[in-house]
Structures are given as structure tokens and as C-alpha cells.
Amino acid sequence: MRARQPDDSGTVRVDGVGIHYEVYGSGEPTVYLMMPDTIVPSEAWKAQVPFLARSFRVVVSDPPGNGGSDAPEDEDAYSGRSLMDQQWAVLDAIGAERAVLVGLCSGAGHAVLMAAEAPDRVLGVCSINPGLMLSEPLAHKVRYDYDEPRESYEGWQKMNRHYWVADWPGFAEFFFTEMFPEPHSTKQFEDCVEWALQTTPETMVRAGYGPAYPGSEAATVAACEAVRCPVLVIVGTLDRCQHPARGIRLAALTGGDLVVIEGAGHLPQARDPVKVNLLLRDFVRRVAPAPGSARPGALASSAPRSHE
């Protein structure tokens, strides 16, 4: 059972792929909560939606291959560029000319890149543990070959397409154990494993596991430097998916606010929702105040402000 039912929902088609979206609330501005990729649906924002929808219009969408969206066989439909096109299409479908973009992991990277390519449409960006090529990846994630078959798979050797097909539930359990280093995370772990099992290993293989869009550090840095809207970056010090240095550098490149959560893993919106919800609400209010109130100056200075 959900804490709140959507006020509207629909499906938008992009290059023949149906992307399911839901809208909650009716306040201003529009806040788009963007998922990272196929492994989890938009329901992973369930702790944010009812809280933020009290004040703003909130939109979420399922990635291709999970939730209510189509699971295309064309690998291109899962590329970073295609996911961003799908996200723009959702905003167009609901008539949102401008929005605050909130993303997690690769979704956080998409939010930044979308702000760079269409500055007039993005009021602000909140990037949680961003999946952007702004540092070397975590060593354990690239230590073993994703394409090489093995006789047995232990630990991060399970980040392997052959293992995914052989034992997708086993990978989901391993992966989300790593994503939740915080104690007492049983419910969050169980939710994420259940959501991961809504997709298939074949779909996840189509989605792939490679460099984050746009594909090079130089292009990524250029995009970050092109962002003109206020930026909030949230980083967990125990993130086992994205190197914390990526978020720290993103804040520096964009002049954004940096919030470091000590002891947090990759999914603080699930494990520490009160803290994240308040950060998001206050950020949205600062970048897009209520009608009739004075609009504040730029949120960020030329150097990031770090908060514990």
C-alpha cells in the first residue's frame, strides 16, 4: 500500500518505447525525481513523494525495463542519451516548461547534463551520489571483467553478465547488501531486492554496464561547468557504488552546495529519508520560492559549501 496515490498518470512514447509516469500534488514548481536505471522503478522514491507533494507538483517515471514502462529489446533504448530523451518527454507530457531535477546515481548525472543542455528549463539540480565520470570508479567495481565467464563468482565478481543470467536474485541480494552499509536496513534491502526482481537479467544485460554518458571525463567536466542553475550535491561517505569524490568534484565544478552524510551508503533517500526530504524541500524553496515571495539571489558561490 502506498502512502499516497498519484493524482495523474500516463505513458509517453519515445522512439516506440512506452515510459510510465505518475504525478502527485499540484503546487509549484514541478519537482522531477529521476531513477538511476533499470534495476529499480520509481517506487524507490516512495519516502520522498508524499512529503514533497504537500508543497510541490512531483513527477516520477519508471525506467525502461522496470515498473510500468516497456522493456524494449533494443539496447539503444537504455543508453544515457535515450534515458535523458525519455525524461525530457515526461516533462513535455505533463506540460512542465521548467522543473527542479532530483536524481540518484546515473539519474543524478542525467539531471546535471539536462541542466547543461537546456538551462532555461531547469530551475535547480539535486544530485545524490552522482554517477558521473569525475573520478576513477571505485576499484572493487572494475577489478573483475564484466564479460568474462568464471567457474564461480564471489563478491564483486558477481558484477558480471554471465552471473546475472545464471542467478539474478543472487546478484540483487549481493548488490543491495553493498548499497546499504548502514545498520538496521532490512526493510530497505528487502524493498530493493523485490524491485530488482521485477526486471530480468536479460533486460539488465541490454541496459549494459559501461562508462556513464557522455562517455569521457573531458565531456563530463565541460557539461558540469556549463550548468548555471543552483546545485545541491548529497554524498554518502560509505557509498559502494559511486566514488564519493565524484560528488565532491561536481559541487566544486558547479559552485554548488555540498552535503556529506557520514556513514551513509548509496541510497540515503531510503535509509535517511527525513534528512534527505528536508534538504530537498529547503533546496526547492530556495531556488523556486512561492509566487509573490522575493526570489533570492544565486544559491551557490564560486566554491562549494560543505555541510556535515
C-alpha positions in Angstrom: 0.0 0.0 0.0 1.2 3.5 -0.9 1.2 6.4 1.4 -0.3 8.5 -1.4 -1.9 7.6 -4.7 -1.0 9.5 -7.9 -3.2 12.4 -8.9 -2.4 11.7 -12.6 -0.5 9.1 -14.5 0.2 8.2 -18.1 2.6 6.8 -20.6 4.7 8.7 -23.1 6.2 7.0 -26.1 9.8 7.8 -27.1 11.1 6.1 -30.2 8.4 3.4 -29.7 9.2 2.8 -26.1 6.4 3.5 -23.5 7.6 5.3 -20.4 5.2 5.2 -17.5 5.0 8.3 -15.3 3.0 9.5 -12.3 2.2 13.0 -11.0 1.5 13.9 -7.3 0.3 17.2 -5.9 -0.4 20.5 -7.7 2.0 23.0 -6.2 4.8 24.9 -7.8 7.4 24.2 -9.0 7.4 20.8 -10.6 10.0 18.5 -9.0 11.1 15.5 -11.1 12.6 12.6 -9.1 14.6 10.6 -11.5 15.7 7.0 -11.0 19.2 5.8 -11.9 18.5 2.9 -14.3 16.5 -0.3 -14.9 17.4 -2.1 -11.6 14.7 -0.2 -9.6 11.4 1.6 -10.5 10.2 5.0 -9.4 8.7 3.4 -6.3 12.2 3.8 -4.8 11.2 7.4 -4.2 8.3 6.3 -2.0 9.7 8.1 1.1 10.0 11.4 -0.8 6.8 11.6 -2.9 4.2 12.1 -0.2 6.3 14.6 1.7 7.3 16.8 -1.3 3.8 16.6 -2.8 2.4 18.5 0.1 4.1 21.6 -1.3 5.1 20.9 -4.9 4.0 19.1 -8.0 6.1 15.9 -8.0 6.6 13.7 -11.1 8.3 10.3 -11.2 8.8 7.8 -14.1 9.8 4.2 -14.4 13.0 3.4 -16.3 12.7 1.2 -19.4 12.6 -2.4 -18.3 11.0 -2.0 -14.9 7.8 -0.8 -13.2 5.1 0.2 -15.7 7.5 1.1 -18.6 8.2 -1.1 -21.6 11.1 -3.5 -21.7 12.5 -2.9 -25.2 14.9 -5.4 -26.8 16.9 -2.6 -28.5 19.9 -1.8 -26.4 19.9 1.8 -27.5 16.7 2.4 -25.6 18.7 2.0 -22.3 21.6 4.4 -23.3 22.2 7.5 -21.3 21.2 9.7 -24.2 17.9 7.7 -24.6 17.1 7.9 -20.9 17.5 11.7 -21.0 15.3 11.9 -24.0 12.7 9.9 -22.2 13.0 12.2 -19.2 12.5 15.3 -21.3 9.5 13.7 -22.9 7.9 13.1 -19.5 8.3 16.8 -18.6 6.8 17.7 -22.0 3.9 15.3 -21.5 2.9 17.0 -18.2 3.4 20.5 -19.6 6.3 21.3 -17.3 8.2 24.1 -19.0 10.6 24.3 -16.1 11.4 22.0 -13.2 13.7 21.2 -10.4 15.5 17.9 -11.2 16.5 15.5 -8.5 18.5 12.4 -9.4 20.2 9.4 -7.8 23.3 7.7 -9.2 23.2 7.9 -13.1 19.9 9.7 -12.7 21.8 12.4 -10.8 24.2 12.6 -13.7 21.3 13.0 -16.1 19.9 15.9 -14.0 23.3 17.7 -14.3 23.6 17.0 -18.1 20.0 18.1 -18.7 20.6 21.4 -16.9 23.7 21.9 -19.0 21.9 21.3 -22.3 18.7 23.2 -21.6 19.4 25.8 -18.9 16.1 27.7 -19.5 14.1 24.6 -18.4 16.0 23.6 -15.2 15.4 25.7 -12.0 17.8 23.7 -9.9 19.5 20.3 -9.6 19.9 18.0 -6.6 22.4 15.3 -7.3 22.6 12.3 -4.9 25.7 10.2 -5.2 26.1 11.1 -8.8 27.2 8.6 -11.5 29.4 11.0 -13.5 32.9 10.4 -14.9 34.5 12.9 -12.5 36.9 10.4 -10.8 38.2 6.9 -11.3 35.5 4.3 -10.5 35.6 2.5 -7.2 38.3 -0.1 -7.5 36.1 -3.1 -6.5 33.6 -2.3 -9.3 36.2 -2.7 -12.1 38.5 -5.2 -10.6 36.8 -8.1 -12.4 35.8 -8.4 -16.1 32.1 -7.9 -16.7 32.1 -10.0 -19.8 34.4 -12.9 -18.7 32.7 -16.1 -17.6 34.0 -17.7 -14.5 33.7 -21.1 -12.8 32.5 -19.4 -9.6 31.6 -15.9 -8.5 32.4 -14.3 -5.2 31.8 -10.8 -4.0 32.2 -8.2 -6.8 32.9 -10.9 -9.3 29.1 -11.1 -9.4 29.1 -7.8 -11.4 29.2 -10.0 -14.4 26.6 -10.5 -17.2 27.0 -14.3 -17.1 26.3 -14.4 -13.4 23.3 -12.1 -13.8 21.7 -14.5 -16.2 22.6 -17.6 -14.1 21.4 -16.1 -10.7 19.8 -12.7 -10.9 18.2 -13.0 -7.4 21.7 -13.8 -6.0 23.1 -10.7 -7.6 20.3 -8.5 -6.4 20.8 -9.7 -2.8 24.6 -9.2 -3.0 24.3 -5.7 -4.6 21.8 -4.2 -2.2 23.7 -5.6 0.7 26.6 -3.5 -0.5 24.3 -0.5 -1.1 23.1 -0.4 2.5 26.1 -0.4 4.8 24.0 1.3 7.5 22.8 -1.0 10.3 19.1 -1.8 10.6 18.4 -1.5 6.8 16.4 -4.7 6.5 13.2 -3.2 5.1 15.1 -1.0 2.6 17.1 -4.0 1.5 14.1 -6.2 1.0 12.2 -3.5 -1.0 15.2 -3.0 -3.3 15.6 -6.7 -3.9 11.9 -7.1 -4.6 12.0 -4.2 -7.1 15.1 -5.6 -8.8 13.3 -8.9 -9.4 10.6 -7.0 -11.4 13.1 -6.8 -14.2 15.0 -9.7 -15.8 18.7 -10.4 -16.2 18.3 -10.3 -20.0 16.9 -6.8 -19.7 19.7 -5.7 -17.4 22.3 -7.1 -19.8 20.7 -5.0 -22.6 20.9 -2.0 -20.3 24.6 -2.7 -20.0 27.4 -1.8 -17.6 29.8 0.8 -19.1 31.0 4.4 -18.9 28.4 6.9 -17.9 27.1 9.2 -20.6 28.6 11.3 -22.2 31.4 8.8 -22.1 34.6 10.8 -21.3 35.8 12.8 -18.3 36.5 15.9 -20.5 33.0 16.0 -21.9 31.6 15.5 -18.4 33.6 18.3 -16.9 32.6 20.6 -19.7 28.9 19.8 -19.1 29.3 20.4 -15.3 31.0 23.8 -15.9 28.1 24.8 -18.3 25.4 24.4 -15.5 24.0 27.8 -14.5 21.3 26.9 -12.1 21.7 26.3 -8.3 23.0 22.8 -7.4 22.8 20.7 -4.3 25.0 17.6 -4.1 24.4 14.9 -1.4 27.2 12.4 -0.9 27.4 9.3 1.4 30.8 8.6 2.8 30.2 4.8 2.6 28.8 4.7 -1.0 29.9 1.4 -2.6 28.5 2.2 -6.0 29.8 5.7 -6.9 33.1 7.2 -5.7 32.3 10.0 -3.2 35.0 12.1 -4.9 32.6 12.4 -7.9 30.0 14.3 -5.9 32.6 16.4 -4.2 34.1 17.4 -7.5 30.6 18.1 -9.0 29.9 20.6 -6.3 33.3 22.3 -7.0 32.7 22.5 -10.8 29.2 23.8 -10.4 29.7 26.0 -7.4 27.0 24.0 -5.7 26.2 23.2 -2.1 27.8 20.0 -0.8 26.2 17.9 1.9 28.3 15.0 3.1 26.4 12.4 5.2 28.8 10.4 7.3 28.2 6.7 7.4 25.6 6.8 4.6 25.7 4.4 1.7 24.4 4.8 -1.9 20.7 5.2 -1.1 20.3 7.8 1.6 16.9 8.8 0.3 15.7 5.3 1.5 17.9 4.9 4.6 17.7 8.5 6.0 14.6 9.9 4.4 13.9 12.6 6.9 17.3 14.2 6.4 17.1 14.0 2.6 13.4 15.2 2.5 14.2 18.3 4.5 17.3 19.0 2.3 15.2 18.6 -0.8 12.3 20.7 0.4 14.5 23.6 1.6 16.5 23.5 -1.7 13.4 23.6 -3.8 12.0 26.5 -1.8 15.3 28.5 -2.2 15.6 28.0 -6.0 11.9 28.5 -6.7 10.1 30.4 -4.0 6.3 30.5 -3.7 4.6 33.0 -6.0 4.6 36.5 -4.5 7.7 36.0 -2.4 11.0 37.6 -3.2 13.3 35.5 -5.3 16.6 35.0 -3.6 20.0 35.5 -5.3 22.1 32.7 -6.5 22.2 29.8 -4.1 25.8 28.9 -4.7 29.1 30.8 -4.6 32.1 30.1 -6.7 33.2 27.5 -4.1 31.1 24.7 -2.7 29.8 25.0 0.8 30.2 21.7 2.7 27.8 20.6 5.5 28.0 17.5 7.6 
